[in-house]
Amino acid sequence: MKLTDPTNLATTYVYDGFGEPWKEINPNRGTTKFGYTPSGLNKLLFPMIMLVLASDVVSSEQLRLTGMYSSLAYNSEGGDLVGYEIRIVPTNQGNKAVVQVAEGDAGRIYVVDVTGDDKDLYFDIPLASGVRGKFHGHVGDEGLEGAISFPGQLVENVTIRKSTSYWEK
């Protein structure tokens, strides 16, 4: 219901139907089509709801895959650090793996795409030498279980336990 002030035809008052008193519509202020300015809560709530609806939802399968898997260990005999450390993280572009391969020293960190699901999982294992191995396996009771194949038909069967990072122990 709208009322117009007869003394000032530019001012209109609107009753919103929710028990609120009549509100003035001022053409110089931002108003909604319903004739009132949204409260601060509405200004925050609407974008938050839209963000939740528009964002990718992380599936339970992605959550099962995520985590830290580490086989890094210090070899006191040779004084070398050897093994793999892999952290799988869900992103809005699918799962990613942060991969570190230690071949005597800490090595580099690489971020690679993870494809497949927990039953059939694939990602690259880059080495400092420039060679790229390919992990094919699954998430089992023991952690990441599978094989890393390197060029030249070399295959390494691995079980990389789900645990805290070697660097956090």
Residue, then its C-alpha position, 0 to 999 in steps of 0.5 A: m500500500k502506498l501513500t503520497d504526501p500531498t504537500n510533496l509529491a516526490t515523497t512516497y510512504v510504503y507499508d511493508g506488511f510485516g508490522e513495520p511502520w510506514k517508511e519513506i521512499n527517498p529517491n536519493r537513497g538506494t531502495t529495493k523494489f519493495g520500497y525500503t532500504p535493506s538493513g545491514l543484516n540483509k546486505l550481508l546475508f544475501p551475498m553469503i547465501m549466494l556464495v554458498l549456493a554458487s561455490d562447489v560443494v566438497s563431496s564426501e569422496q573428496l574428503r576421504l581422499t584428503g590428508m597427509y600421506s608420508s613415508l619420509a624417513y631419515n636413513s642414519e646409515g647413509g645420512d639420507l632423507v628418503g621417501y614420499e610426502i603427499r598432501i591431497v587437498p580439495t580445491n574448486q578445480g578438483n583435488k590437487a596433490v602437493v608432492q615432495v620426493a626425497e632422494g637423499d635430501a628434502g627435494r622440491i615441492y610440486v603441485v599436481d592434479v589428482t584424477g579419479d576417485d578413491k578406488d582408482l587414483y592417478f597423479d604425477i610424481p615429479l623427480a628432481s632429475g626431470v623424470r615424471g613418475k605416475f602414481h596409480g592406486h587407491v586409498g586403502d586402510e593403510g593409506l595410499e596403496g599402489a604403484i609408481s611407474f617410471p619411464g623404462q618400465l620401472v615400477e615401484n609398489v608403494t604404501i604411503r601411510k596417512s600420518t602427520s608430516y615428517w616436518e611436523k614430527 
